[in-house]
């Protein structure tokens, strides 16, 4: 019943397409125009995606912190490490650069040597006042030297914040308006105004300015993503077109295929605009992916058309058979590929959910476009000539297929031994894999902004903020000396961790107040005693500037304070170790009944997000395997066939994981994607092979050997063609500047190559060895054999 229904469906589909060619082309044109109009809604992401759900405890804590103190990652830092900076001309130019930054509306505050203030005590009024460190522009080296000495020797409050005492590095901190942090205005300011100002300063002084900070990194990150989209699309088109032409030796077949995938790319961008999704580092990969996945569809359809023409020379019948015989299997393979991507939709991460939705819809769209455009276009063309069909008789292809058949026929024991050996080695490699998640390890290593990140890690111990929030549970509880001492103890614990910078908090301000109370003598930069605290706090309360200074460190009620430190780029295991040590110190220093203390910040969110993502992506892979297993069960109604079909597709994933261990490629968000994507694509070859095998069983009266060899010969060519296209197509991602994208491209390519060999050698071997009892037709439920379409000729796959 189902067999008749499907035969009728695809025959009706063929009639519908071929009898309504003009209407269908007009519909496709109309949809393409509509999708093009949606491009105006596309936006490149200006935000750093938080992969944690909105209701995750870590997300809620961060949102609570932001509501009190605002976003903590709004600082851009500039630094110069050169003694000639302290020449009068250069020093004054450096201070003038700060004024130029402050004049921009995008900038909220600039802290630099130009506007540093010294806290002093007014003995007459008995209050603290702020005095500019630079009273007038210095005109001699002696004056600049005096300012430098004052800063480096007498103002420890600014050490590790504005200067590095050991190396003499000076930096300026630019705090952007928090309202523009996640907008395109930020990018325009950084790429235009800031870059021009820095370039002019460098040209005038011959000094090298280092620039970094999370807004700066995110902006350059976005710019590289935007630039690479075009490169990926061009490279994918060029590589797949060259391979396609090499196989078919036909300009018109190549041109038709390129047109199909270009329209598919236009629809992909249209889907992004229609859903108003931002283009991220993941969604930027989808257009070239559609080219790489779409070309095999074209190979199957055009190959089948040319084979039919070669067989009987009837163009109309050839086009009708292309749709009826290729349509069903191509639909199945596109559905399994889409399922591999669609599993990301179930995850709570918006980043992956959007990637899954757009990718799976785009794959289904490229199937519709391939099936709709190729038969129609060929119907308007003359029948292919002999030169267009010569590729069907390649001797080297016959040699390759003969080699596979010899291996399967005569060397199955060697195949199994090799598979088991590779499996054991891969498992050894898997045990060497590390799980990591660094915010910057995937960034372009040769980019200047990456080198500047390393500079700031060396000079100022990192740029990624980590916040410790101390809730004293009482109004003005932070001002109590007992609380300040506890915060000081935690600061000392943090100072002992080499990957973290010195903390900046209200403790530093209180210590600076004591120094000012004792007329600026540096040795008094310390917390006051109980007796001193009463006097100092009394003076502080009278100081009008004190409230402004406290705003950055303490909330308006005086109940909650922040302690800010900066973290170097470290791997996930070390980050977890640091977090455990700090939480242990917090629980020891701050009694839970009196204080509520927690850690937050974008660096920690990234750590939690990485662990959450890896856990969920493993779930996604398991779901992909489960869904495709159910799909195979529906097609074949045989548990044995499910196992046989999974083995040659899971083995390449294990091999790839083993390679990652041996090559030192860690499991991280960018590499864990490989497995779901590769599994969804590689299982297509299994479907094609098993489809033909089951049909050969029926045709050959359940004679297993003949059925396997016939299936191998008739599917081998197309499986080889498509695997080579996919291999080189995914390889274009190796040109990316991002380490994660490079790893994804190389590893997916390797996995698909392993999958091709596994499906062409291991799968037939397993069928010959493990399915003896299928010869008894009673054990096999026939109704679903013919659900799968036929593959009539060598190289023809449907």
C-alpha positions in Angstrom: 0.0 0.0 0.0 2.7 2.4 1.0 4.7 1.3 -2.0 1.9 2.2 -4.4 1.3 5.5 -2.6 4.9 6.6 -2.9 5.1 5.5 -6.5 2.0 7.5 -7.3 3.3 10.5 -5.3 6.6 10.8 -7.1 5.0 10.1 -10.5 2.5 12.9 -9.8 5.4 15.1 -8.6 7.2 14.5 -11.9 4.1 15.4 -13.9 3.5 18.5 -11.8 7.0 19.8 -12.3 7.4 19.0 -16.0 3.9 20.2 -17.0 4.1 23.5 -15.1 7.7 24.5 -15.8 7.1 28.2 -16.4 4.8 28.6 -13.4 7.4 26.8 -11.1 10.2 29.0 -12.4 8.1 32.1 -11.8 7.3 30.9 -8.2 11.0 30.2 -7.5 11.8 33.7 -8.9 9.1 35.3 -6.8 10.3 33.5 -3.6 13.9 34.5 -4.4 12.9 38.2 -4.8 11.0 38.0 -1.6 14.0 36.4 0.2 16.2 39.1 -1.2 13.9 41.8 0.3 14.4 40.2 3.7 18.2 40.9 3.6 17.5 44.4 4.9 16.6 42.8 8.2 19.9 41.0 8.6 22.2 42.2 11.3 25.7 41.2 12.2 25.9 40.3 15.8 27.4 43.0 18.1 26.9 41.0 21.2 28.7 38.1 22.8 26.2 35.3 22.9 25.5 33.9 26.3 25.0 30.2 25.8 23.5 29.7 29.3 19.7 29.9 29.5 18.1 33.1 30.8 16.9 31.3 33.9 20.3 29.6 34.7 21.5 30.6 38.2 24.8 32.0 36.8 22.9 34.2 34.3 20.6 35.5 37.1 23.5 36.4 39.3 25.2 38.2 36.4 22.0 40.1 35.6 21.7 41.1 39.3 25.3 42.4 39.2 24.6 44.4 36.0 21.5 45.9 37.5 23.6 47.3 40.4 26.9 48.2 38.8 26.3 48.1 35.0 28.2 46.0 32.5 31.7 45.3 33.6 33.2 44.8 30.1 32.9 48.3 28.7 36.6 49.2 28.9 39.1 49.7 26.1 42.7 49.8 27.2 45.7 51.5 25.4 49.3 51.1 26.6 52.8 52.1 25.6 55.9 50.4 26.8 58.7 52.8 25.7 60.9 55.0 27.8 60.6 57.7 25.1 57.0 58.2 26.1 58.3 60.3 29.0 59.9 62.8 26.7 57.9 66.1 27.0 56.6 66.1 23.5 55.5 62.5 23.5 54.1 62.7 27.0 52.0 65.8 26.2 50.8 64.1 23.0 49.8 61.1 25.0 47.7 63.3 27.3 46.2 65.1 24.4 45.2 61.8 22.9 43.1 61.1 26.1 41.4 64.5 25.7 40.5 63.5 22.1 38.9 60.3 23.2 36.9 62.1 25.9 35.5 64.5 23.3 33.7 61.6 21.6 30.1 61.1 22.6 30.5 57.3 22.6 33.0 57.6 25.5 31.7 57.8 29.0 35.0 58.3 30.9 38.7 58.3 30.2 41.3 57.6 32.9 44.8 58.4 32.0 47.9 60.3 33.2 46.1 63.4 31.8 43.4 63.4 34.4 44.7 61.3 37.3 43.9 62.8 40.6 45.6 62.6 43.9 43.6 62.3 47.1 44.8 64.7 49.8 43.6 65.9 53.2 42.6 69.5 53.6 43.7 70.0 57.2 41.9 73.3 57.5 38.5 71.9 56.4 39.2 68.4 57.8 38.1 66.7 54.6 39.5 64.8 51.6 39.9 66.7 48.3 41.1 65.6 44.9 44.0 67.4 43.2 45.1 66.9 39.6 48.3 65.0 39.4 49.4 67.3 36.4 48.8 70.9 37.3 50.2 72.3 34.1 51.6 70.8 30.9 55.2 69.8 31.5 57.8 71.5 29.3 61.0 69.8 30.3 62.2 66.2 31.0 62.7 67.1 34.6 59.0 68.0 35.0 57.9 64.8 33.3 60.3 62.8 35.4 58.9 64.4 38.5 55.4 63.4 37.5 56.6 59.9 36.7 58.3 59.6 40.1 55.3 60.9 41.9 53.1 58.4 40.1 55.3 55.3 40.4 56.7 55.9 43.9 53.9 57.7 45.8 50.6 56.5 44.4 50.3 52.8 44.9 46.5 53.1 44.3 47.2 53.3 40.6 49.7 50.5 40.4 48.6 47.6 38.1 45.7 49.9 37.1 47.4 52.7 35.2 51.1 51.6 35.3 53.4 48.6 35.6 56.1 49.7 38.0 58.6 47.0 36.8 58.4 47.6 33.1 57.4 51.3 33.1 54.3 50.6 30.9 51.7 53.3 31.0 48.1 52.7 30.0 44.9 54.7 29.4 41.5 53.3 30.1 38.5 54.3 28.0 35.1 53.4 29.4 32.5 53.4 26.6 28.9 54.5 27.1 27.2 51.3 28.2 24.2 52.1 26.0 26.3 51.5 22.8 28.1 48.4 23.9 25.9 46.0 21.9 25.2 48.3 19.0 26.8 49.0 15.6 27.8 52.5 17.0 30.5 50.7 19.1 32.0 49.1 16.0 31.9 52.4 14.0 33.7 54.2 16.9 36.4 51.6 17.3 37.0 50.9 13.6 37.0 54.5 12.6 37.5 57.1 15.3 39.6 55.2 17.7 41.8 53.6 15.0 42.4 57.0 13.3 43.3 58.7 16.6 45.7 55.9 17.5 47.3 55.8 14.0 47.8 59.6 14.1 49.5 59.4 17.5 51.8 56.6 16.3 52.7 58.5 13.2 53.5 61.7 15.1 55.5 60.0 18.0 56.8 56.7 16.4 55.5 54.9 19.5 53.8 51.6 19.3 50.3 51.7 21.0 48.9 48.5 22.2 45.1 48.3 22.2 42.7 45.8 23.8 39.7 45.4 26.0 36.5 43.3 25.5 34.7 45.9 23.3 37.7 46.1 21.1 38.1 42.3 20.8 34.4 41.8 20.1 34.5 44.5 17.4 37.4 43.0 15.5 36.0 39.6 16.0 32.7 40.7 14.3 34.7 42.4 11.5 36.7 39.3 10.7 33.5 37.2 10.7 31.9 39.6 8.2 35.0 39.6 6.0 35.2 35.8 6.0 31.6 35.1 4.9 32.4 36.4 1.4 35.7 34.5 1.3 34.0 31.2 2.4 31.2 31.6 -0.2 33.7 32.3 -3.1 36.0 29.5 -2.0 33.2 27.0 -1.6 31.8 27.9 -5.1 35.3 27.8 -6.7 36.3 24.4 -5.1 33.0 22.6 -5.6 32.6 24.0 -9.2 36.1 22.8 -10.2 35.5 19.4 -8.8 32.1 19.2 -10.4 33.6 20.2 -13.8 36.4 17.7 -13.3 33.9 14.9 -12.9 31.4 15.9 -15.5 33.5 17.9 -18.0 30.5 20.0 -18.9 30.3 23.8 -18.6 26.6 23.9 -18.7 26.1 21.3 -16.0 28.6 23.2 -13.9 26.8 26.5 -14.5 23.4 25.1 -13.7 24.6 23.6 -10.5 26.3 26.9 -9.5 23.0 28.8 -10.2 21.1 26.4 -8.0 23.4 26.7 -5.0 23.6 30.5 -5.4 19.8 30.7 -5.2 20.0 28.5 -2.2 22.5 30.9 -0.5 20.1 33.8 -1.3 17.3 31.9 0.4 19.5 31.2 3.4 20.2 34.9 3.9 16.5 35.5 3.3 15.7 33.1 6.2 18.1 34.9 8.4 16.4 38.2 7.6 12.9 36.8 7.8 13.5 35.5 11.3 15.5 38.6 12.2 18.4 36.5 13.4 21.8 38.1 13.8 24.7 36.7 11.8 27.1 35.1 14.3 30.2 33.0 13.9 28.0 30.0 13.5 25.2 31.3 11.2 28.0 32.8 9.1 29.0 29.2 8.2 25.6 28.2 6.8 25.8 29.8 3.3 29.0 28.0 2.3 27.6 24.9 4.0 24.6 25.1 1.7 26.9 25.3 -1.3 28.9 22.2 -0.2 25.7 20.2 0.6 23.8 21.4 -2.4 26.3 20.4 -5.0 26.0 16.6 -4.2 22.2 17.0 -4.9 23.1 18.4 -8.3 25.5 15.5 -8.9 22.9 12.9 -8.2 20.3 14.5 -10.4 22.5 15.4 -13.4 24.3 12.0 -13.2 21.0 10.1 -13.3 19.7 12.3 -16.2 22.8 11.6 -18.3 22.7 7.9 -17.5 19.0 7.7 -18.6 19.9 9.6 -21.8 22.8 7.3 -22.5 20.5 4.3 -22.0 17.6 5.1 -24.3 18.0 8.7 -25.6 14.5 9.8 -24.7 14.8 13.2 -23.0 11.2 13.4 -21.6 11.4 9.9 -20.1 14.9 10.7 -18.7 13.6 13.8 -16.9 10.6 11.9 -15.6 12.8 9.2 -14.2 15.2 11.6 -12.6 12.3 12.9 -10.5 10.6 9.6 -9.7 13.7 7.6 -9.0 16.1 10.2 -7.5 13.5 12.4 -5.7 12.7 10.0 -2.8 16.2 9.0 -1.9 17.5 12.6 -2.3 14.7 13.7 0.0 15.7 11.0 2.6 19.4 12.0 2.5 18.6 15.7 2.8 16.2 14.9 5.7 18.9 13.0 7.6 21.4 15.8 7.0 18.8 18.3 8.2 18.2 16.2 11.2 21.8 16.4 12.1 21.5 20.2 12.3 18.0 20.2 13.7 19.0 18.5 16.9 20.6 21.8 18.0 17.1 23.3 18.1 16.3 21.4 21.3 19.1 23.1 23.2 18.5 26.1 25.4 21.3 28.1 23.8 19.8 30.8 21.4 23.1 30.7 19.5 22.8 27.0 18.6 19.0 27.0 18.3 19.2 29.7 15.6 22.0 27.8 13.9 19.9 24.6 13.9 16.8 26.3 12.6 18.4 28.2 9.7 20.7 25.3 8.7 17.9 22.6 8.6 15.5 24.9 6.8 18.2 25.8 4.3 19.0 22.2 3.6 15.4 21.4 2.8 15.2 24.5 0.6 18.2 23.4 -1.4 16.6 20.0 -2.0 13.4 21.7 -3.3 15.5 24.0 -5.5 17.6 21.2 -6.9 14.6 19.0 -7.7 12.6 21.9 -9.1 15.3 23.7 -11.2 17.5 21.0 -12.7 14.9 19.0 -14.5 13.1 22.1 -15.8 16.2 23.8 -17.1 17.3 20.6 -18.8 13.9 20.3 -20.4 14.5 23.6 -22.2 17.9 22.5 -23.5 18.9 20.1 -26.2 19.6 16.5 -25.3 23.2 16.0 -24.0 25.7 15.1 -26.7 28.2 12.3 -26.5 31.0 14.5 -25.1 28.7 15.3 -22.1 28.3 11.6 -21.4 32.0 10.5 -21.7 32.6 10.9 -18.0 30.2 7.9 -17.4 32.9 5.6 -18.8 36.0 6.7 -16.8 38.6 3.8 -16.6 40.1 5.1 -13.4 36.7 5.0 -11.8 36.3 1.4 -12.9 39.7 0.7 -11.4 38.6 2.2 -8.0 35.4 0.2 -7.9 37.2 -3.0 -8.9 39.6 -2.4 -6.1 36.8 -2.0 -3.5 35.1 -5.1 -4.8 38.4 -7.1 -4.5 38.9 -5.9 -0.9 35.3 -6.8 0.1 35.4 -10.1 -1.7 38.8 -11.4 -0.7 40.1 -9.4 2.3 37.2 -9.1 4.8 39.3 -10.4 7.7 41.9 -7.8 7.0 39.1 -5.2 6.8 37.8 -6.2 10.3 41.3 -6.4 11.7 42.1 -2.9 10.4 38.8 -1.6 11.7 39.3 -3.1 15.2 42.9 -1.8 15.3 41.9 1.7 14.3 39.1 1.6 16.9 41.5 0.6 19.7 44.0 3.3 18.7 41.2 5.8 18.5 39.9 4.9 22.0 43.5 5.5 23.3 43.5 8.9 21.6 40.1 9.7 23.1 41.5 9.3 26.6 44.0 12.0 25.7 41.4 14.6 24.7 41.1 17.7 26.9 37.9 19.7 27.4 38.7 23.3 27.2 37.0 26.6 26.6 39.1 29.7 26.3 37.5 33.0 25.2 40.4 33.9 22.9 42.1 30.7 21.9 40.1 30.5 18.6 40.9 34.1 17.7 43.3 34.8 14.8 46.8 34.3 16.2 48.5 36.5 13.7 46.2 39.5 14.2 47.7 42.5 16.0 44.8 42.6 18.4 45.6 39.0 19.5 49.2 39.9 20.1 48.1 42.9 22.1 45.9 40.6 24.3 49.1 38.7 25.1 50.9 41.9 25.9 48.2 43.0 28.4 48.2 39.6 30.0 51.9 39.9 30.6 51.9 43.6 31.7 48.6 43.8 33.6 47.6 40.1 34.2 44.7 39.9 31.8 41.8 41.8 30.4 38.8 39.5 31.1 37.0 40.8 34.2 36.0 38.6 37.1 33.8 40.1 39.8 33.4 39.1 43.4 30.1 40.5 44.8 30.0 41.0 48.6 26.5 41.5 50.1 26.9 42.5 53.8 23.1 42.0 54.3 23.0 45.4 56.2 22.8 49.0 55.1 26.3 50.6 55.1 27.6 47.2 56.2 30.5 47.4 53.7 32.0 50.4 55.5 32.5 48.4 58.7 36.1 47.7 59.3 35.5 44.0 59.9 34.0 43.7 56.4 36.9 45.6 54.8 39.4 43.4 56.5 37.6 40.3 55.2 37.7 41.8 51.7 41.4 42.5 52.2 42.0 38.9 53.1 40.2 37.7 50.0 42.3 40.2 47.9 45.5 38.7 49.3 44.2 35.2 48.4 43.5 36.5 44.8 46.9 38.1 44.6 48.5 34.7 45.2 46.8 33.3 42.0 49.2 34.0 39.1 46.4 34.0 36.5 44.6 36.8 38.2 45.4 40.5 38.6 45.4 42.5 41.8 41.9 43.4 42.9 40.3 46.8 42.7 37.7 47.6 45.3 36.5 49.9 48.0 39.4 48.5 50.1 41.9 50.2 47.8 40.0 53.5 48.3 40.0 53.1 52.0 43.7 52.4 52.0 44.3 55.4 49.8 42.2 57.5 52.3 44.5 56.4 55.1 47.6 57.4 53.0 46.0 60.8 52.3 45.1 61.1 56.0 48.8 60.7 56.8 49.8 63.4 54.2 50.3 61.0 51.3 53.2 58.9 52.8 53.1 55.7 50.7 53.9 53.3 53.7 50.4 54.2 55.1 48.7 52.7 52.1 47.0 50.1 54.2 43.7 49.5 56.0 43.3 51.7 59.1 43.2 50.4 62.6 39.9 50.5 64.6 40.9 53.8 66.2 42.1 55.3 62.9 39.0 54.1 61.1 36.7 56.4 63.1 38.7 59.5 62.2 39.3 58.6 58.6 35.6 57.7 58.0 34.5 60.9 59.7 36.8 62.9 57.3 35.6 60.8 54.4 31.9 61.5 55.2 32.6 65.3 55.0 34.3 64.9 51.6 32.1 65.8 48.6 34.2 63.9 46.2 34.0 60.7 48.2 30.5 59.8 47.1 31.6 60.0 43.4 34.6 57.7 44.1 32.5 55.1 45.9 30.0 54.8 43.1 32.2 52.4 41.1 32.8 50.1 44.1 29.7 50.2 46.4 26.0 50.4 45.7 23.9 53.3 46.8 22.8 51.7 50.1 26.4 50.8 51.1 25.3 47.2 51.5 26.8 45.6 48.4 30.4 46.0 47.1 32.3 44.6 44.1 35.8 43.4 43.9 37.2 43.4 40.4 40.1 41.3 39.1 41.2 40.4 35.6 41.9 36.9 34.4 44.5 35.8 31.9 43.4 33.4 29.1 43.4 30.0 30.7 42.0 26.6 29.8 38.8 25.3 31.3 40.4 22.9 33.8 42.6 25.7 35.3 39.6 28.0 35.4 37.6 25.4 37.3 40.5 25.0 39.7 40.8 28.8 40.3 37.0 29.0 40.9 37.1 26.1 43.4 40.0 27.7 45.3 38.3 31.1 45.4 35.0 29.7 46.5 36.8 27.8 49.3 38.5 31.0 50.4 35.2 32.9 50.3 33.4 30.3 52.4 36.3 30.5 54.9 36.6 34.3 55.1 32.9 35.3 54.8 30.4 33.5 57.2 27.4 32.5 55.2 25.0 33.7 57.9 26.4 37.2 57.7 27.4 37.6 54.1 26.2 36.6 50.7 29.2 36.4 48.4 29.3 35.1 44.9 31.5 35.3 41.8 30.4 36.5 38.4 31.6 38.3 35.3 31.8 37.4 31.6 34.9 35.2 32.1 33.0 33.0 34.5 29.9 33.0 32.3 32.0 31.7 29.5 33.4 28.9 31.7 29.9 27.8 32.7 28.6 28.3 29.2 31.4 26.0 27.8 30.6 23.2 30.2 26.9 23.6 29.6 27.4 23.7 25.8 29.5 20.6 25.7 27.1 18.7 27.9 24.2 19.7 25.6 26.0 19.1 22.4 26.8 15.5 23.4 23.1 15.2 24.1 22.5 16.6 20.6 24.8 14.0 19.0 23.0 11.2 21.0 19.7 12.6 19.7 20.9 12.7 16.1 22.0 9.1 16.4 18.6 8.2 17.9 16.5 10.0 15.4 18.4 8.6 12.4 18.2 5.1 14.0 14.5 5.5 14.2 14.5 6.7 10.5 16.5 3.6 9.5 14.2 1.4 11.5 11.2 2.9 9.6 12.9 2.2 6.3 14.2 -1.3 6.8 12.1 -2.7 9.7 15.1 -4.7 10.9 17.1 -4.3 14.1 20.0 -6.0 12.5 20.0 -3.5 9.7 20.0 -0.6 12.2 23.1 -2.0 13.9 24.9 -2.6 10.5 24.0 0.9 9.3 25.3 2.6 12.5 28.6 0.9 12.8 30.2 2.4 9.6 28.9 5.8 10.6 29.9 5.8 14.2 33.4 4.4 13.6 34.5 7.5 11.6 33.3 9.7 14.5 35.4 7.6 17.0 38.4 7.8 14.6 38.1 11.6 14.4 37.8 11.9 18.2 41.0 9.8 18.5 42.8 12.0 16.1 41.8 15.0 18.2 43.4 13.4 21.2 46.6 12.5 19.3 46.8 16.0 17.6 46.1 17.9 20.8 42.8 19.4 19.5 40.6 19.9 22.5 36.8 19.3 22.9 35.3 22.8 22.9 32.2 24.5 21.5 33.6 24.9 18.0 34.9 21.3 17.7 32.0 19.4 19.3 29.8 20.6 16.4 31.8 18.4 14.1 30.2 15.1 15.3 26.5 16.0 14.8 27.2 17.6 11.4 29.4 14.8 10.1 27.0 12.1 11.3 24.0 13.7 9.7 25.9 13.9 6.3 27.8 10.6 6.3 24.7 8.5 7.0 23.4 9.6 3.5 25.9 7.2 1.9 24.6 4.4 4.0 21.0 5.1 2.9 22.0 5.1 -0.7 24.0 1.9 -0.5 21.4 0.0 1.6 18.6 1.2 -0.7 20.3 -0.4 -3.7 21.2 -3.5 -1.8 17.7 -4.2 -0.7 16.4 -3.8 -4.2 19.2 -6.1 -5.6 18.1 -8.7 -3.0 14.6 -8.7 -4.5 15.9 -8.7 -8.1 18.4 -11.5 -7.4 16.1 -13.7 -5.4 17.9 -13.1 -2.0 21.3 -14.0 -3.3 23.4 -11.9 -0.9 26.8 -11.9 -2.5 25.5 -10.8 -5.9 23.3 -8.2 -4.3 26.1 -6.7 -2.3 28.6 -6.6 -5.3 26.0 -5.1 -7.6 25.0 -2.4 -5.0 28.7 -1.6 -4.5 29.4 -1.2 -8.2 26.3 0.9 -8.9 26.5 3.2 -5.9 30.3 3.5 -5.6 30.8 6.1 -8.2 28.2 8.6 -6.9 29.3 8.0 -3.3 32.9 8.7 -4.3 31.9 11.8 -6.3 29.8 13.3 -3.5 32.3 12.4 -0.8 35.1 14.1 -2.7 33.0 17.2 -3.1 32.1 17.3 0.6 35.7 16.7 1.6 37.1 19.6 -0.4 34.0 21.7 0.2 34.4 21.5 4.0 38.1 22.0 3.6 37.5 25.6 2.6 36.9 26.4 6.2 40.6 25.8 6.9 41.3 29.2 5.3 39.4 30.8 8.3 41.3 33.0 10.7 39.5 31.4 13.6 41.1 28.3 15.1 37.7 26.7 15.9 36.5 27.1 12.3 39.7 25.7 10.9 39.5 22.7 13.2 35.8 22.2 12.2 36.6 22.3 8.5 39.6 19.9 8.7 37.9 17.4 11.1 34.6 17.3 9.3 36.5 16.7 6.0 38.5 13.9 7.5 35.4 12.4 9.1 33.5 12.3 5.8 36.5 10.8 4.1 36.6 8.0 6.7 32.8 7.6 6.4 33.1 7.1 2.6 35.7 4.4 3.0 33.7 2.9 5.8 30.5 2.8 3.8 32.1 1.4 0.7 34.3 -1.2 2.4 33.2 -2.0 5.9 29.5 -1.8 5.3 29.5 -4.3 2.4 31.8 -6.6 4.4 29.4 -6.5 7.4 26.4 -7.3 5.1 28.2 -10.3 3.7 29.3 -11.6 7.1 26.4 -10.8 9.4 23.2 -11.0 7.4 23.2 -14.7 6.4 19.8 -15.4 7.7 18.2 -12.8 5.4 18.2 -15.4 2.7 15.1 -16.7 4.4 12.6 -14.2 3.1 10.2 -15.0 5.8 12.4 -13.2 8.3 12.3 -10.0 6.3 9.4 -7.7 6.1 9.2 -6.9 2.4 6.7 -4.0 2.3 9.4 -1.4 2.9 12.0 -2.7 0.4 10.4 -0.8 -2.4 9.8 2.3 -0.4 13.4 3.2 -1.4 13.9 4.2 -5.0 16.0 2.3 -7.5 19.4 2.9 -8.8 19.6 1.5 -12.2 23.1 2.2 -13.5 26.6 2.5 -12.4 27.1 5.8 -10.7 23.4 6.4 -10.5 22.1 7.0 -7.0 18.7 8.1 -5.9 
